[in-house]
Amino acid sequence: MKNVFKIRNLTLILSFLVLLISCNDDNTAAPPVDNSITGLALKTPDLSMLVQALQRAELTATLQASGTYTVFAPTNSAFTAFLATTPYSTINDVPKEALTQILLNHVITTKLTASDLTTGYIKTMAKGTASTTNTLSMYVNTAAGVELNGDAKVTTPNIMASNGVIHVVDEVIGLPTIVTHATANPNFTSLVGALTSAGQPDFVSILSGTGPFTVFAPTNTAVTALDAELAPGGIASVSAANLTKVLQYHVVSGNVLAATLTEGQIVTPILDPAQTFTVQLSGGAKIKDANDRISNIVATDVQCSNGIIHAVDKVLLPIF
């Protein structure tokens, strides 16, 4: 009888050990689920080129770590279209540093769901050549869906990750120039119209160039007010040569951040060293132009890859 009990007890012990080993094997066989931004991208076939780009730029770990990121994720077709505009055949042919900045231009350090996105500027993690401290701005337009920098559109929003959110987009978002931001923001359509009007220099090429430039950009309201100010002929009565002077009067060499402006600062635009304007900070940032007209700076530090934009509520006028 004792032998029977011994055998029975031994059988129970062996069964328990087998079960324990089996459980341990199951635990080691099931790796933790990766629901990070990188992990979700790895599981999404249409984001395979994004994953390849992240790996080349050594950003996979960044978007796998804890955080509150928003990533605008270009599809494979978006990357294919992007490569077609470059001299490069594959993602791995794109210079690593350039690719890194392009990818960082798709990343926001704050978690923003589709309902959190509103029309206006947000900051990406990318840097252009104009500033070593101020990261690039992205213009979000929610008038009809979500559009970024005037081109890329969100096609699939709110893919929730453990460290943020992914919004799939239909284009690779290039580093924005001054022209990119001027054309993306509908508040600057009148300015863009003047820059591209008949008889003007190729301002598009100039302001898409290396720079850096600082542009004090009149809003549509500012241009409308100038039209009334110049009545009865309005802006249409201004010669092409004088309009060129007006537009050049708003452009300054260098990347001038708002924080570096000082009371009484004399600013020299690219127009003419003799044609300056003065910064006034009392009661808010203002500009006194060569005709003693006062303009308020109503938006600051829209960082572009080749310079910076500050919006003003009155067109600045040089002396003709």
C-alpha positions as CSV (number, residue, x, y, z in Angstrom):
1,M,0.0,0.0,0.0
2,K,2.8,2.3,0.9
3,N,4.4,1.7,-2.5
4,V,1.1,2.6,-4.2
5,F,1.0,6.0,-2.3
6,K,4.6,6.7,-3.2
7,I,3.9,6.0,-6.9
8,R,0.8,8.2,-6.8
9,N,2.7,11.0,-5.1
10,L,5.5,10.7,-7.6
11,T,3.1,10.8,-10.5
12,L,1.5,14.0,-9.1
13,I,4.9,15.7,-8.6
14,L,6.0,14.8,-12.1
15,S,2.7,16.1,-13.6
16,F,3.2,19.4,-11.7
17,L,6.7,19.7,-13.0
18,V,5.6,19.0,-16.6
19,L,2.9,21.7,-16.2
20,L,5.3,24.2,-14.7
21,I,7.8,23.6,-17.5
22,S,5.1,23.9,-20.1
23,C,3.9,27.2,-18.6
24,N,7.5,28.6,-18.6
25,D,7.9,27.5,-22.3
26,D,4.7,29.3,-23.2
27,N,5.9,32.5,-21.4
28,T,9.2,32.5,-23.2
29,A,7.6,31.7,-26.6
30,A,5.3,34.7,-26.5
31,P,7.2,37.9,-26.8
32,P,5.6,41.1,-25.6
33,V,3.4,42.8,-28.1
34,D,5.0,46.0,-29.6
35,N,2.3,48.6,-30.1
36,S,4.7,51.5,-30.3
37,I,4.7,53.7,-33.4
38,T,7.6,51.6,-34.8
39,G,5.9,48.4,-33.9
40,L,2.6,49.3,-35.6
41,A,4.5,50.5,-38.7
42,L,6.3,47.2,-38.9
43,K,3.0,45.4,-38.9
44,T,1.5,47.6,-41.7
45,P,2.6,46.4,-45.2
46,D,1.8,49.9,-46.8
47,L,4.3,51.5,-44.4
48,S,7.2,49.2,-45.3
49,M,9.1,52.0,-47.0
50,L,8.6,54.2,-44.0
51,V,10.1,51.5,-41.9
52,Q,13.1,51.2,-44.3
53,A,13.6,54.9,-44.0
54,L,13.4,54.9,-40.2
55,Q,15.9,52.1,-40.1
56,R,18.4,53.9,-42.4
57,A,18.0,57.1,-40.3
58,E,18.3,55.2,-37.1
59,L,15.0,56.5,-35.8
60,T,13.3,53.2,-35.1
61,A,14.4,53.2,-31.5
62,T,13.2,56.8,-31.0
63,L,9.7,55.9,-32.1
64,Q,9.7,52.7,-30.1
65,A,10.5,54.4,-26.9
66,S,8.0,55.9,-24.5
67,G,6.7,59.3,-25.5
68,T,3.7,61.3,-26.8
69,Y,4.6,61.5,-30.5
70,T,2.4,62.3,-33.5
71,V,3.7,60.8,-36.7
72,F,2.3,61.7,-40.1
73,A,3.2,58.4,-41.9
74,P,3.7,58.5,-45.7
75,T,2.5,55.4,-47.6
76,N,4.7,53.3,-49.9
77,S,3.2,55.1,-52.9
78,A,4.0,58.5,-51.3
79,F,7.6,57.4,-50.9
80,T,7.7,56.1,-54.5
81,A,6.4,59.5,-55.8
82,F,8.9,61.3,-53.6
83,L,11.8,59.3,-54.9
84,A,10.7,60.1,-58.5
85,T,11.4,63.8,-57.8
86,T,14.9,63.1,-56.6
87,P,18.1,61.8,-58.2
88,Y,17.8,58.7,-55.9
89,S,16.4,55.3,-56.9
90,T,15.9,53.9,-53.4
91,I,15.5,55.0,-49.9
92,N,19.0,53.7,-49.1
93,D,20.4,56.1,-51.8
94,V,19.1,59.2,-50.0
95,P,21.9,60.8,-47.9
96,K,21.3,59.8,-44.3
97,E,21.3,63.3,-42.8
98,A,18.8,64.6,-45.4
99,L,16.6,61.6,-44.9
100,T,16.7,62.1,-41.2
101,Q,15.5,65.7,-41.3
102,I,12.8,64.8,-43.8
103,L,11.5,62.0,-41.5
104,L,11.7,64.3,-38.4
105,N,9.6,66.8,-40.4
106,H,6.8,64.2,-40.0
107,V,7.1,64.0,-36.2
108,I,5.5,66.1,-33.5
109,T,6.5,65.7,-29.9
110,T,2.9,66.1,-28.7
111,K,0.2,63.5,-29.1
112,L,-2.4,65.1,-31.4
113,T,-5.4,63.1,-32.5
114,A,-7.5,64.3,-35.5
115,S,-9.8,66.2,-33.2
116,D,-6.8,68.0,-31.6
117,L,-5.6,69.3,-34.9
118,T,-6.7,72.8,-35.7
119,T,-5.8,75.3,-38.4
120,G,-2.5,76.9,-37.7
121,Y,1.1,76.2,-37.0
122,I,2.7,73.4,-35.1
123,K,6.4,72.5,-34.6
124,T,8.1,69.4,-36.0
125,M,11.3,67.8,-34.8
126,A,13.2,68.8,-38.0
127,K,15.7,71.5,-38.6
128,G,16.6,73.3,-41.7
129,T,19.8,75.2,-42.4
130,A,18.5,78.6,-41.4
131,S,18.4,78.0,-37.6
132,T,20.2,75.6,-35.3
133,T,17.7,76.3,-32.4
134,N,14.2,76.8,-33.9
135,T,12.7,73.7,-35.4
136,L,10.6,73.8,-38.6
137,S,7.0,74.9,-38.6
138,M,4.2,72.9,-40.2
139,Y,0.9,74.5,-41.3
140,V,-2.2,72.5,-40.6
141,N,-5.3,73.4,-42.5
142,T,-8.5,71.7,-41.3
143,A,-10.9,73.5,-43.7
144,A,-11.5,70.2,-45.6
145,G,-10.1,67.3,-43.8
146,V,-6.5,67.7,-42.7
147,E,-3.9,69.2,-45.1
148,L,-0.3,69.7,-44.1
149,N,1.9,72.5,-45.6
150,G,-0.5,72.9,-48.5
151,D,0.0,69.4,-50.0
152,A,0.0,66.3,-47.9
153,K,-3.4,65.0,-46.8
154,V,-4.3,62.7,-43.9
155,T,-6.0,59.7,-45.4
156,T,-6.2,57.5,-42.3
157,P,-6.3,59.3,-39.0
158,N,-5.9,58.1,-35.4
159,I,-4.0,54.9,-35.4
160,M,-3.4,54.7,-31.7
161,A,0.0,53.6,-30.5
162,S,1.4,53.0,-27.0
163,N,3.6,56.1,-27.4
164,G,1.4,58.4,-29.5
165,V,-0.6,58.4,-32.6
166,I,-0.1,57.8,-36.3
167,H,-1.9,59.6,-39.1
168,V,-1.3,58.1,-42.6
169,V,-0.6,60.7,-45.3
170,D,-0.6,60.6,-49.1
171,E,2.7,62.5,-49.6
172,V,6.1,62.8,-48.2
173,I,6.3,66.2,-46.5
174,G,9.4,68.0,-47.7
175,L,11.3,70.6,-45.7
176,P,9.2,73.8,-46.1
177,T,10.7,76.9,-47.7
178,I,9.4,80.4,-47.3
179,V,7.4,79.9,-50.5
180,T,6.0,76.7,-49.1
181,H,4.6,78.4,-46.0
182,A,3.5,81.5,-47.9
183,T,1.4,79.4,-50.4
184,A,0.1,77.0,-47.7
185,N,-1.5,79.7,-45.5
186,P,-4.6,81.1,-47.1
187,N,-4.0,84.3,-45.1
188,F,-1.1,85.1,-47.5
189,T,-2.9,84.6,-50.9
190,S,-2.8,88.4,-51.7
191,L,0.9,88.5,-50.9
192,V,1.6,85.5,-53.1
193,G,-0.5,87.1,-55.9
194,A,1.7,90.2,-55.7
195,L,5.0,88.3,-55.6
196,T,4.0,86.3,-58.7
197,S,2.3,89.2,-60.6
198,A,3.5,90.5,-64.0
199,G,6.7,92.5,-64.1
200,Q,8.1,91.1,-60.9
201,P,11.4,89.3,-60.4
202,D,11.3,85.6,-59.9
203,F,10.5,85.9,-56.2
204,V,9.5,82.2,-56.1
205,S,13.0,81.1,-57.0
206,I,14.6,83.7,-54.8
207,L,12.6,82.8,-51.7
208,S,12.9,79.1,-52.3
209,G,16.7,79.5,-52.4
210,T,19.4,79.0,-49.8
211,G,18.9,82.3,-47.9
212,P,18.4,82.6,-45.0
213,F,15.8,85.3,-45.3
214,T,13.4,86.9,-42.8
215,V,10.1,88.0,-44.4
216,F,7.7,90.3,-42.7
217,A,4.6,89.1,-44.5
218,P,1.5,91.2,-44.9
219,T,-1.7,89.4,-44.4
220,N,-4.7,89.6,-46.8
221,T,-6.3,92.1,-44.5
222,A,-3.1,94.2,-44.7
223,V,-3.1,94.2,-48.5
224,T,-6.8,95.1,-48.6
225,A,-6.2,98.0,-46.3
226,L,-3.4,99.2,-48.5
227,D,-5.7,99.1,-51.5
228,A,-8.1,101.4,-49.7
229,E,-5.2,103.6,-48.5
230,L,-4.0,104.1,-52.1
231,A,-7.5,105.1,-53.3
232,P,-8.8,106.0,-55.8
233,G,-6.3,104.1,-57.9
234,G,-5.5,101.4,-55.3
235,I,-2.7,98.9,-55.6
236,A,-3.4,98.6,-59.3
237,S,-2.1,102.2,-59.8
238,V,1.3,101.2,-58.4
239,S,3.9,100.6,-61.1
240,A,5.6,97.2,-61.4
241,A,8.9,98.8,-60.4
242,N,7.5,100.4,-57.3
243,L,5.7,97.2,-56.4
244,T,9.0,95.4,-56.6
245,K,10.5,97.9,-54.1
246,V,7.5,97.4,-51.8
247,L,8.0,93.6,-51.8
248,Q,11.7,93.8,-51.4
249,Y,11.2,96.1,-48.4
250,H,9.6,93.2,-46.5
251,V,12.6,90.9,-46.9
252,V,15.7,91.0,-44.6
253,S,18.8,88.9,-44.9
254,G,19.4,86.4,-42.1
255,N,17.1,84.3,-39.8
256,V,15.8,87.0,-37.4
257,L,13.9,85.4,-34.5
258,A,11.3,87.5,-32.7
259,A,13.2,87.1,-29.5
260,T,16.2,88.9,-31.0
261,L,14.2,92.0,-31.9
262,T,15.0,95.0,-29.7
263,E,13.4,98.3,-29.0
264,G,14.5,100.9,-31.5
265,Q,16.3,98.4,-33.7
266,I,17.0,99.6,-37.2
267,V,16.4,96.9,-39.7
268,T,17.8,97.0,-43.2
269,P,15.8,95.1,-45.9
270,I,17.4,93.8,-49.1
271,L,15.8,96.7,-51.0
272,D,18.4,99.4,-50.3
273,P,20.7,100.1,-47.3
274,A,19.1,103.6,-47.2
275,Q,15.6,102.2,-46.9
276,T,15.3,101.0,-43.3
277,F,12.5,100.5,-40.8
278,T,12.4,100.6,-37.0
279,V,11.2,98.0,-34.5
280,Q,9.1,99.1,-31.6
281,L,8.2,96.8,-28.7
282,S,6.2,99.0,-26.3
283,G,2.7,97.7,-26.2
284,G,3.5,94.7,-28.5
285,A,5.9,94.2,-31.4
286,K,5.5,96.8,-34.1
287,I,7.3,98.2,-37.1
288,K,7.6,101.9,-38.1
289,D,8.3,102.1,-41.8
290,A,10.1,104.8,-43.8
291,N,6.8,106.8,-44.0
292,D,6.2,106.6,-40.2
293,R,3.3,104.2,-40.7
294,I,2.9,101.6,-37.9
295,S,2.3,97.9,-38.5
296,N,1.7,95.3,-35.8
297,I,3.6,92.0,-35.9
298,V,0.6,89.6,-35.5
299,A,2.4,86.2,-35.8
300,T,6.0,85.3,-35.3
301,D,8.6,82.7,-35.9
302,V,7.1,80.6,-38.7
303,Q,10.3,78.7,-39.2
304,C,11.2,77.6,-42.8
305,S,14.2,75.6,-44.0
306,N,15.7,78.7,-45.6
307,G,14.4,81.5,-43.2
308,I,11.6,82.7,-41.1
309,I,8.2,84.5,-41.5
310,H,6.6,87.1,-39.3
311,A,3.1,88.2,-40.2
312,V,2.3,91.9,-40.2
313,D,-1.1,93.6,-40.3
314,K,-0.1,96.5,-42.5
315,V,2.0,96.6,-45.8
316,L,5.3,98.3,-45.2
317,L,6.0,101.2,-47.6
318,P,9.5,102.5,-48.5
319,I,10.0,105.9,-49.9
320,F,9.7,106.0,-53.7
